[in-house]
């Protein structure tokens, strides 16, 4: 059995785990990252890519923002399509010049992996049977198996960045954690294609046939989504059937502009609202999908994970530099205030844009009335825009976390 020690053991090498590791490295804090999948599998995950300013700033702080600024696409607005007509939400005008960046999560992960490898830092991929121990004490540890050998890593803190199905949250006694959850009866059927986007910005569609989203990864790669029953499978949806259904949900101009092609990837993602409280138990601190899930409608999942990491890295840096555990003690409360705001926005936008058959025909008419109000009311449009670009740290009493060092 192998034994080692690190200051922070990070479970999970997705964006939140890698970003936390990079921020700690630049602050001179030792961290080991464990990941049960291979590096290729992690990079193969097709995920969202709408980044808020907080996330962009954090990538810059971590020293990995150069390619994002070079290749990412700045979006100053998006379209809402309902009743067969499109209405633009001008984010830049409504929020005093703020915007979002479209940059795929896969590319963000690749940048973080490259930075970690370039610094010679250890990430253990294909770490099997990961377990976390003694996290309510001052001497927690993590065990895992690699190449048939069991390893024990002693540490000061464990960061649970291992996603909704990970081991960290599951290891917390049910008596000390409460979970809030809502699952939806539909999912998003997503198709990725090497075709130019139908529009230079995103189009969110409310139609009597169901929700649709026209998104993109680059000027030549598109990502489209359709609301489908959760019982559907990708085998039921040929590429031709997907494109035909998307056309039916679009307006005439978008139908004329739509370029179709073979799918590079096709999958159905369920929609779920989920929060676990608290996000810290002893010296185990949860971040990202390990602690909360939002429906993808509001593009908040990756950005919430980034703000968790902002709070968590600041708390750990404060602990090691100043000997203060104030940030650790307040970590859960700080995160959850922001999490619940994002959960509310994602729940609201999901309810506004999707079809709920149980609501009957009146449900569609009420949605259309609310959308009509939304696009013709400046305060309502401003509230949508403000939430979409992301509430800044410091909003409504949120703590402003001290910036880490720009370089090491």
C-alpha positions as CSV (number, residue, x, y, z in Angstrom):
1,X,0.0,0.0,0.0
2,X,1.3,3.4,-1.0
3,X,1.2,6.4,1.4
4,X,1.6,10.1,0.5
5,X,0.6,13.5,1.7
6,X,-0.8,16.7,0.1
7,X,-2.4,19.8,1.5
8,X,-5.6,19.6,-0.6
9,X,-6.9,16.4,-2.1
10,X,-9.2,17.2,-5.1
11,X,-11.6,14.5,-6.2
12,X,-12.6,15.0,-9.8
13,X,-10.7,16.4,-12.8
14,X,-13.5,18.2,-14.5
15,X,-13.5,22.0,-14.9
16,X,-14.1,22.7,-11.2
17,X,-11.4,20.4,-9.9
18,X,-8.8,21.5,-12.5
19,X,-9.6,25.2,-12.0
20,X,-9.3,24.8,-8.2
21,X,-6.0,23.0,-8.6
22,X,-4.6,25.7,-10.9
23,X,-5.6,28.5,-8.5
24,X,-4.1,26.7,-5.5
25,X,-0.9,26.0,-7.5
26,X,-0.5,29.7,-8.3
27,X,-0.9,30.5,-4.6
28,X,1.8,28.0,-3.6
29,X,-0.6,25.4,-2.2
30,X,0.0,21.7,-2.9
31,X,-2.9,19.8,-4.4
32,X,-3.4,16.3,-5.8
33,X,-6.2,15.6,-8.2
34,X,-7.9,12.2,-8.5
35,X,-10.2,11.3,-11.4
36,X,-11.9,7.9,-12.0
37,X,-12.1,8.3,-15.7
38,X,-9.3,8.6,-18.3
39,X,-8.2,12.0,-19.6
40,X,-9.6,11.2,-23.0
41,X,-13.0,10.4,-21.5
42,X,-13.0,13.7,-19.6
43,X,-12.2,15.6,-22.8
44,X,-14.9,13.6,-24.7
45,X,-17.7,15.0,-22.6
46,X,-19.9,17.4,-24.6
47,X,-21.0,20.2,-22.3
48,X,-22.2,23.8,-22.4
49,X,-20.0,26.8,-23.0
50,X,-21.7,30.1,-22.1
51,X,-19.3,31.8,-19.7
52,X,-20.2,34.7,-17.4
53,X,-17.8,37.5,-16.5
54,X,-17.1,35.9,-13.2
55,X,-15.9,32.7,-14.9
56,X,-13.9,34.6,-17.5
57,X,-12.2,36.6,-14.8
58,X,-11.4,33.5,-12.9
59,X,-9.8,31.8,-15.9
60,X,-7.6,34.9,-16.3
61,X,-6.7,34.8,-12.6
62,X,-5.7,31.1,-13.1
63,X,-3.5,32.1,-16.1
64,X,-5.4,30.0,-18.6
65,X,-7.6,32.6,-20.3
66,X,-5.5,33.4,-23.4
67,X,-7.0,31.0,-25.9
68,X,-10.5,31.8,-24.6
69,X,-10.0,35.5,-25.4
70,X,-8.5,34.5,-28.8
71,X,-11.1,31.9,-29.9
72,X,-14.1,32.5,-27.8
73,X,-17.1,34.4,-29.2
74,X,-18.4,37.5,-27.3
75,X,-22.2,37.6,-27.3
76,X,-23.9,40.9,-26.4
77,X,-27.4,39.5,-26.7
78,X,-29.7,36.6,-27.6
79,X,-33.1,36.1,-29.3
80,X,-36.3,34.9,-27.8
81,X,-38.6,33.2,-30.3
82,X,-42.3,32.8,-29.6
83,X,-45.5,33.2,-31.6
84,X,-43.4,32.8,-34.7
85,X,-41.4,36.0,-34.1
86,X,-38.0,36.7,-32.7
87,X,-37.1,39.4,-30.1
88,X,-33.6,40.3,-29.2
89,X,-32.5,40.7,-25.5
90,X,-29.7,43.3,-25.8
91,X,-27.5,42.2,-22.9
92,X,-24.9,44.9,-23.4
93,X,-27.5,47.7,-23.4
94,X,-29.5,46.3,-20.5
95,X,-26.6,45.6,-18.2
96,X,-24.3,48.5,-18.8
97,X,-22.0,46.9,-21.4
98,X,-21.7,43.4,-19.9
99,X,-21.7,40.3,-22.1
100,X,-21.2,36.5,-22.1
101,X,-18.5,34.5,-23.9
102,X,-19.3,31.3,-25.9
103,X,-16.3,29.0,-25.3
104,X,-16.9,25.3,-25.0
105,X,-16.4,23.5,-21.7
106,X,-14.2,21.0,-23.5
107,X,-11.8,23.7,-24.6
108,X,-11.7,25.2,-21.1
109,X,-10.9,21.7,-19.7
110,X,-8.2,21.3,-22.4
111,X,-6.6,24.6,-21.4
112,X,-6.6,23.6,-17.7
113,X,-5.2,20.2,-18.4
114,X,-2.4,21.7,-20.5
115,X,-1.5,24.2,-17.7
116,X,-1.4,21.5,-15.1
117,X,0.8,19.2,-17.3
118,X,3.0,22.2,-18.2
119,X,3.6,22.9,-14.5
120,X,4.5,19.2,-13.8
121,X,1.6,18.7,-11.4
122,X,0.1,15.3,-10.7
123,X,-3.4,14.3,-11.8
124,X,-4.1,10.6,-11.2
125,X,-6.5,9.4,-13.9
126,X,-8.3,6.1,-13.8
127,X,-8.2,6.2,-10.0
128,X,-10.5,3.4,-9.0
129,X,-12.5,2.8,-5.7
130,X,-11.9,6.3,-4.4
131,X,-13.1,6.7,-0.8
132,X,-12.9,9.7,1.6
133,X,-12.2,9.2,5.3
134,X,-12.1,11.1,8.6
135,X,-13.2,14.5,7.1
136,X,-14.9,15.5,10.3
137,X,-11.4,15.4,11.9
138,X,-8.3,17.5,11.3
139,X,-6.6,14.5,9.6
140,X,-8.8,13.5,6.6
141,X,-7.5,11.1,3.9
142,X,-8.5,9.7,0.5
143,X,-7.9,6.2,-0.7
144,X,-7.9,4.9,-4.2
145,X,-6.7,2.0,-6.3
146,X,-4.4,2.4,-9.3
147,X,-2.8,-0.5,-11.3
148,X,-3.9,-3.0,-8.6
149,X,-2.2,-1.1,-5.7
150,X,-4.1,0.7,-3.0
151,X,-2.9,4.2,-2.1
152,X,-3.7,6.4,0.9
153,X,-3.3,10.2,0.6
154,X,-3.3,12.2,3.9
155,X,-4.4,15.8,3.5
156,X,-5.7,18.9,5.3
157,X,-8.8,19.3,3.2
158,X,-10.8,17.3,0.6
159,X,-12.5,19.1,-2.2
160,X,-15.4,17.2,-3.6
161,X,-15.5,18.2,-7.3
162,X,-16.6,14.8,-8.5
163,X,-20.1,15.6,-9.9
164,X,-23.6,14.6,-9.1
165,X,-22.9,10.8,-9.0
166,X,-19.5,11.2,-7.2
167,X,-18.4,9.6,-4.0
168,X,-17.9,12.8,-1.9
169,X,-21.5,13.9,-1.3
170,X,-22.5,10.2,-1.0
171,X,-20.1,9.8,1.8
172,X,-21.7,12.4,4.0
173,X,-24.1,11.0,6.6
174,X,-27.7,11.5,5.6
175,X,-28.3,13.0,9.1
176,X,-26.2,16.0,8.4
177,X,-27.1,16.9,4.8
178,X,-30.4,17.8,3.2
179,X,-31.1,17.4,-0.5
180,X,-33.7,19.4,-2.5
181,X,-34.6,18.1,-5.9
182,X,-37.0,18.4,-8.8
183,X,-36.8,16.3,-11.9
184,X,-38.5,17.1,-15.1
185,X,-40.5,14.8,-17.4
186,X,-38.5,15.8,-20.5
187,X,-34.9,16.1,-21.6
188,X,-32.8,18.0,-24.1
189,X,-31.9,16.0,-27.3
190,X,-28.7,17.6,-28.4
191,X,-27.0,17.4,-31.8
192,X,-23.5,18.6,-32.6
193,X,-22.6,19.3,-36.2
194,X,-19.9,20.8,-38.3
195,X,-22.2,23.4,-39.8
196,X,-22.3,27.2,-39.6
197,X,-24.7,28.4,-36.9
198,X,-28.1,29.5,-38.0
199,X,-27.6,32.8,-36.2
200,X,-24.6,34.7,-34.8
201,X,-26.2,34.6,-31.3
202,X,-28.3,32.1,-29.5
203,X,-32.0,31.6,-30.2
204,X,-34.2,30.4,-27.3
205,X,-37.5,29.0,-28.7
206,X,-40.9,28.6,-27.1
207,X,-43.2,26.8,-29.5
208,X,-46.4,24.7,-29.2
209,X,-44.2,21.7,-30.3
210,X,-41.8,22.2,-27.4
211,X,-38.6,24.2,-26.6
212,X,-35.6,24.4,-28.9
213,X,-32.2,26.1,-28.6
214,X,-29.9,27.1,-31.4
215,X,-26.4,27.4,-30.0
216,X,-22.8,27.2,-31.3
217,X,-19.3,26.2,-30.5
218,X,-17.5,28.2,-33.2
219,X,-18.2,29.9,-36.6
220,X,-18.3,26.4,-38.2
221,X,-19.6,24.2,-35.4
222,X,-23.2,24.3,-34.2
223,X,-25.1,22.8,-31.2
224,X,-28.8,22.4,-31.3
225,X,-31.3,21.1,-28.7
226,X,-34.9,19.9,-28.8
227,X,-37.2,19.3,-25.8
228,X,-38.2,15.6,-26.0
229,X,-40.0,13.2,-23.6
230,X,-37.5,11.7,-21.2
231,X,-38.5,8.2,-22.4
232,X,-37.2,8.9,-25.8
233,X,-33.8,7.5,-26.9
234,X,-31.3,8.7,-29.5
235,X,-32.0,5.6,-31.6
236,X,-35.5,7.0,-32.2
237,X,-34.0,10.2,-33.7
238,X,-32.3,10.0,-37.0
239,X,-30.4,13.1,-38.1
240,X,-33.1,13.8,-40.7
241,X,-35.8,13.5,-38.0
242,X,-34.0,15.9,-35.8
243,X,-33.5,18.6,-38.5
244,X,-37.1,18.2,-39.6
245,X,-38.4,18.8,-36.1
246,X,-36.1,21.7,-35.5
247,X,-37.4,23.4,-38.6
248,X,-40.9,23.1,-37.4
249,X,-40.0,24.9,-34.2
250,X,-38.2,27.8,-35.9
251,X,-39.4,31.0,-37.6
252,X,-39.4,31.3,-41.4
253,X,-36.1,33.3,-41.5
254,X,-34.2,30.8,-39.3
255,X,-35.6,27.9,-41.4
256,X,-34.2,29.6,-44.5
257,X,-30.8,30.1,-42.8
258,X,-30.5,26.7,-41.3
259,X,-27.6,24.6,-42.7
260,X,-27.9,20.9,-41.8
261,X,-25.3,18.1,-41.8
262,X,-24.4,14.8,-40.2
263,X,-24.3,14.7,-36.4
264,X,-20.9,14.5,-34.7
265,X,-22.6,13.6,-31.4
266,X,-26.2,13.1,-30.3
267,X,-27.4,12.6,-26.7
268,X,-30.3,13.2,-24.4
269,X,-29.7,15.1,-21.2
270,X,-32.3,15.0,-18.4
271,X,-33.3,18.2,-16.6
272,X,-33.0,18.5,-12.9
273,X,-33.0,21.1,-10.1
274,X,-30.9,19.9,-7.2
275,X,-29.2,21.4,-4.1
276,X,-27.4,19.7,-1.2
277,X,-27.1,21.7,2.0
278,X,-24.6,22.3,3.6
279,X,-21.8,22.3,1.1
280,X,-19.2,21.8,3.8
281,X,-19.0,19.0,6.4
282,X,-15.9,19.3,8.5
283,X,-13.0,19.4,6.1
284,X,-14.9,18.0,3.1
285,X,-16.0,20.9,0.9
286,X,-18.3,20.2,-2.1
287,X,-18.2,22.3,-5.3
288,X,-20.0,22.3,-8.6
289,X,-22.3,19.4,-9.6
290,X,-21.4,17.5,-6.5
291,X,-23.5,20.1,-4.6
292,X,-26.0,21.4,-7.1
293,X,-27.5,20.9,-10.5
294,X,-29.5,23.4,-12.5
295,X,-31.5,22.9,-15.7
296,X,-29.3,24.0,-18.6
297,X,-31.8,26.6,-19.8
298,X,-30.1,29.5,-18.0
299,X,-26.5,28.4,-18.8
300,X,-25.7,28.5,-15.1
301,X,-24.1,25.1,-14.3
302,X,-20.5,25.7,-15.3
303,X,-20.6,29.3,-14.0
304,X,-22.0,28.2,-10.6
305,X,-19.1,25.7,-10.4
306,X,-16.6,28.5,-11.1
307,X,-18.1,30.8,-8.4
308,X,-17.9,27.9,-5.9
309,X,-14.2,27.5,-6.9
310,X,-13.7,31.2,-6.4
311,X,-15.0,31.1,-2.9
312,X,-13.2,27.8,-2.1
313,X,-9.8,28.8,-3.4
314,X,-10.1,32.1,-1.5
315,X,-11.0,30.3,1.7
316,X,-8.1,27.8,1.4
317,X,-5.6,30.6,0.5
318,X,-6.8,32.5,3.6
319,X,-6.3,29.4,5.7
320,X,-2.8,28.7,4.6
321,X,-1.6,32.3,4.4
322,X,-3.2,33.9,7.4
323,X,-4.1,30.9,9.6
324,X,-7.7,31.9,9.5
325,X,-10.5,29.4,9.0
326,X,-13.2,32.1,8.6
327,X,-13.5,31.5,4.9
328,X,-13.8,27.7,5.4
329,X,-16.5,28.2,8.1
330,X,-18.5,30.6,5.9
331,X,-17.9,28.7,2.6
332,X,-21.3,26.9,2.4
333,X,-23.4,30.0,3.3
334,X,-21.5,32.1,0.8
335,X,-22.0,29.6,-2.0
336,X,-25.6,28.7,-1.3
337,X,-26.9,32.2,-1.5
338,X,-25.6,32.5,-5.0
339,X,-26.6,28.9,-5.8
340,X,-30.3,29.5,-4.9
341,X,-30.5,32.6,-6.9
342,X,-29.2,30.7,-10.0
343,X,-31.6,27.8,-9.2
344,X,-34.5,30.3,-9.1
345,X,-33.5,31.8,-12.4
346,X,-33.0,28.5,-14.1
347,X,-36.3,27.2,-12.8
348,X,-38.1,30.3,-13.9
349,X,-36.7,30.3,-17.4
350,X,-37.2,26.5,-17.8
351,X,-40.9,27.0,-16.8
352,X,-41.3,29.9,-19.2
353,X,-39.8,28.2,-22.3
354,X,-40.8,24.5,-22.2
355,X,-44.0,22.7,-22.9
356,X,-45.8,21.2,-19.8
357,X,-48.6,19.1,-21.2
358,X,-50.2,18.9,-17.8
359,X,-50.9,22.7,-18.0
360,X,-53.0,22.4,-21.1
361,X,-53.6,25.0,-23.8
362,X,-53.9,27.8,-21.3
363,X,-50.3,27.1,-20.2
364,X,-49.0,28.0,-23.7
365,X,-51.1,31.1,-23.8
366,X,-49.9,32.3,-20.4
367,X,-46.3,31.7,-21.4
368,X,-46.8,33.7,-24.5
369,X,-48.4,36.5,-22.5
370,X,-45.4,36.5,-20.1
371,X,-42.9,36.5,-22.9
372,X,-44.8,39.4,-24.6
373,X,-44.6,41.4,-21.4
374,X,-40.9,40.4,-20.9
375,X,-39.7,41.7,-24.3
376,X,-41.8,44.9,-24.1
377,X,-41.0,45.9,-20.5
378,X,-37.7,47.5,-19.9
379,X,-37.5,46.5,-16.2
380,X,-38.5,42.9,-17.0
381,X,-35.9,42.6,-19.8
382,X,-33.3,44.1,-17.6
383,X,-34.0,41.6,-14.8
384,X,-33.6,38.8,-17.4
385,X,-30.4,40.2,-18.8
386,X,-28.9,40.9,-15.3
387,X,-29.5,37.2,-14.3
388,X,-28.3,35.8,-17.7
389,X,-25.0,37.6,-17.7
390,X,-24.5,36.5,-14.1
391,X,-24.9,38.5,-10.9
392,X,-21.5,39.9,-10.0
393,X,-19.8,38.9,-6.8
394,X,-20.8,41.5,-4.2
395,X,-24.4,41.7,-5.5
396,X,-27.0,42.0,-2.8
397,X,-24.5,41.5,0.1
398,X,-22.5,38.6,-1.5
399,X,-18.9,38.8,-0.2
400,X,-16.3,40.1,-2.6
401,X,-13.5,37.5,-2.5
402,X,-10.0,38.9,-2.4
403,X,-8.2,38.3,-5.7
404,X,-5.4,35.7,-5.7
405,X,-1.9,36.5,-7.0
406,X,-1.7,37.2,-10.7
407,X,1.4,35.1,-11.0
408,X,3.5,32.9,-8.9
